């Protein structure tokens, strides 16, 4: 009986591993299709064909293509968000923290056009850059308003200005080559729209950005409410 129990547990473990592998295969197929211009029109049939699985298998993992896209958005942005937040939590809240985050996103699209197209296409059907990033953007605008660095009528206007302009800039980046300094130029204009003064804008767009994954590996995650100025940007 003991041996039978072990066999059943092993079979269950193998089943879970196969299920996880198939889910990953489907998400990779969706990323392949979404990681190019026009990818938002990808249908379940195309995803299943690319993944080499039956359509019925798709519904063992997702109830709809929108649910899959939501899962994919999280999968391709969560680790990057964690790494970038390890950096931005160590700079002053408000304009500088917001600028670092936007610069990271735009430079990531520049370095990885497939990722950039996927983020653009996934944003078309839901919160820009996904619910997690949308929440972080809301928090950034709140911090800028609390510190008095953002002079805007409302939280919604500030967030829409920030997210909308960043999405549009990302489309420009993945469609062509506007120049390596384009992210900083765009972020500077976004900050002007938010009412940030020029001396502070210079501190937002001038510092070199450390590689976020290396930074996370070397320094670890900062506290959620960290307000340190480890980059000396307020001097």
C-alpha positions, 0 to 999 in steps of 0.5 A: 500500500505504501508503494502505491501511495508513492506511485500516486503522489509521483503521478500527481507530481508529473501531472502538475509539471506537465500542466505547468509546462503546457501553460508556459507553452501557451504564454510563450506562443501568445508572447511570440504573436503579441511581440510584433506590430498588430499582435493585439489581434491574435486569436485563440486559434493562432495561439493554439496553432503556435503552441501546437496544442488543441483549442480545447486545451486552451480552456483548461488554463484560461477562460478567455483570451483576455484572461490569458493576456492579463496573465501574460502582462503580469508574467512579462512585467512583474520581475522587471517591476520588482527590479526597477522598484529596488532602485526607485524606492531608494530615490526621493518620492515624487518627480525623481521616482516617477522619472526613473520608472518611466525611463526604465520602461522606455529604455527596456522597450528600446533594448527589447523591441519584442517586449515593447510591442507585447506591452503596447499590444497588451495595453490596448485591451486593459490598464496601460502596462497592466494592473500592477504597473498602473497601480504603481503609476497611481502611487507615483502621482499621489506622491508627486501631489503630496510633495507639491512637485506636481501641479495638476488638477487631479490624480486622474489627469496626472496618471493619464498624462504620464501613462498615455504619453509613455505608451505613445513614446513606446510605440514610437520607439518600437516602430523606429529609432528616435535616438537613444536620448529619446526616453529622457526627452519624453520624460522631461516633457511629461514632467513639464506637463505635470508642473515640475520645475526645470532644476528638478527635471534635470535631476530626474533625467540626467543620472545614469540608470543602473541595471535594475537586475544587477542592482537588485542582486547586489542591494536587495529590495528596498522597503515599500515606503523607502524615502532614502536618497542613496543617489544624492539627488537632493544635494 
